Amino acid sequence: MNGKRSHKYRVRLDVLSEHTPSTLAGNTLLRFEIQNHDDILAIAERLKVGTPFAEPEAYALAVGVKLFTGVMLAHSSDPLFSDIQPAMRAFIRNLKSQVAASLSSA
C-alpha cells in the first residue's frame, strides 16, 4: 500500500523473558516495516479508552487487528481469507460500536 494517506510503521517484537532457552532474553525476535491507511496509534488510544481492556491488551488488540486485516485486505481474493472475512467485518463493526458508545458516554 502506498499513497499520501498511508502511515508507515516499524513493528518490533522483543523477547523480555522466555519459556525455553532457545533465544537470549532481550534479543529482537521480529522487526518489520508496514504501511497502513489508518493511524494505528490513534486507534490504539481509542481502544484503550473505549474498551474494558487494560492498556497492553487494548494496544495488542488494535495492532493485531490492524495488521491482520491489512494483510487480509491486500490479499482479499486469496481463498485462505474467504471464511474469516464476513466474521471479521462483523467483529470490527461491533468493536467500533462498542468504542463509540463508550466514548460518547464518557
C-alpha positions as CSV (number, residue, x, y, z in Angstrom):
1,M,0.0,0.0,0.0
2,N,1.3,3.4,-0.8
3,G,0.0,6.9,-1.2
4,K,-0.1,10.1,0.7
5,R,-2.8,8.9,3.1
6,S,-0.6,6.0,4.1
7,H,1.1,5.7,7.5
8,K,4.3,3.8,7.7
9,Y,5.2,1.8,10.9
10,R,8.1,-0.2,12.2
11,V,7.0,-3.1,14.3
12,R,9.4,-4.6,16.7
13,L,8.9,-7.6,19.0
14,D,11.5,-8.2,21.7
15,V,11.8,-11.2,23.9
16,L,11.7,-10.0,27.5
17,S,11.5,-13.4,29.1
18,E,11.4,-16.8,27.7
19,H,9.9,-20.2,28.4
20,T,12.6,-22.1,26.6
21,P,16.3,-21.4,26.5
22,S,16.4,-21.3,22.7
23,T,17.0,-17.5,22.5
24,L,18.5,-14.9,24.8
25,A,16.2,-12.5,26.6
26,G,16.3,-9.0,25.1
27,N,17.1,-10.1,21.6
28,T,14.8,-8.7,18.9
29,L,12.7,-11.6,17.7
30,L,10.8,-9.8,14.9
31,R,11.3,-6.4,13.2
32,F,9.5,-5.2,10.0
33,E,8.0,-2.2,8.4
34,I,4.5,-1.9,7.1
35,Q,2.1,0.7,5.7
36,N,-1.5,1.2,6.7
37,H,-4.1,3.7,5.7
38,D,-5.2,4.2,9.3
39,D,-3.5,5.9,12.2
40,I,-2.9,2.8,14.3
41,L,-1.6,4.8,17.2
42,A,-4.9,6.8,17.4
43,I,-6.9,3.6,17.1
44,A,-4.9,2.0,19.9
45,E,-5.6,5.1,22.2
46,R,-9.4,4.9,21.3
47,L,-9.4,1.2,22.2
48,K,-7.6,1.9,25.5
49,V,-10.3,4.4,26.5
50,G,-13.3,2.8,24.8
51,T,-13.0,-0.9,25.9
52,P,-12.7,-2.6,29.3
53,F,-9.3,-4.0,28.4
54,A,-6.2,-3.0,30.2
55,E,-3.7,-0.9,28.2
56,P,-1.5,-3.7,27.0
57,E,-4.4,-5.7,25.8
58,A,-6.1,-2.8,24.1
59,Y,-2.9,-1.9,22.3
60,A,-2.3,-5.6,21.3
61,L,-5.9,-5.8,20.0
62,A,-5.6,-2.6,18.0
63,V,-2.2,-3.5,16.5
64,G,-3.1,-7.2,15.9
65,V,-6.4,-6.4,14.2
66,K,-5.0,-3.7,12.0
67,L,-2.0,-5.8,10.9
68,F,-4.1,-8.9,10.3
69,T,-6.9,-7.0,8.4
70,G,-4.2,-5.1,6.4
71,V,-2.9,-8.4,5.1
72,M,-6.4,-9.8,4.6
73,L,-7.4,-6.7,2.5
74,A,-4.2,-6.9,0.4
75,H,-5.0,-10.5,-0.4
76,S,-8.8,-10.4,-0.3
77,S,-9.1,-12.8,-3.3
78,D,-7.0,-15.4,-1.6
79,P,-9.2,-18.3,-0.5
80,L,-7.4,-18.5,2.8
81,F,-9.4,-15.5,4.0
82,S,-12.8,-16.3,2.5
83,D,-14.2,-17.9,5.7
84,I,-13.0,-15.2,8.0
85,Q,-13.9,-12.0,6.0
86,P,-17.6,-11.9,7.0
87,A,-16.8,-12.6,10.6
88,M,-14.0,-10.0,10.7
89,R,-16.3,-7.4,9.2
90,A,-18.9,-8.1,11.9
91,F,-16.3,-8.1,14.6
92,I,-14.9,-4.7,13.5
93,R,-18.3,-3.3,13.2
94,N,-19.2,-4.5,16.8
95,L,-15.8,-3.2,18.1
96,K,-16.3,0.2,16.6
97,S,-19.9,0.4,18.0
98,Q,-18.7,-0.5,21.5
99,V,-15.9,2.0,21.4
100,A,-18.2,4.8,20.0
101,A,-20.8,4.1,22.7
102,S,-18.2,4.1,25.4
103,L,-16.6,7.3,24.2
104,S,-20.0,9.1,23.9
105,S,-21.0,8.2,27.4
106,A,-17.7,9.3,28.9
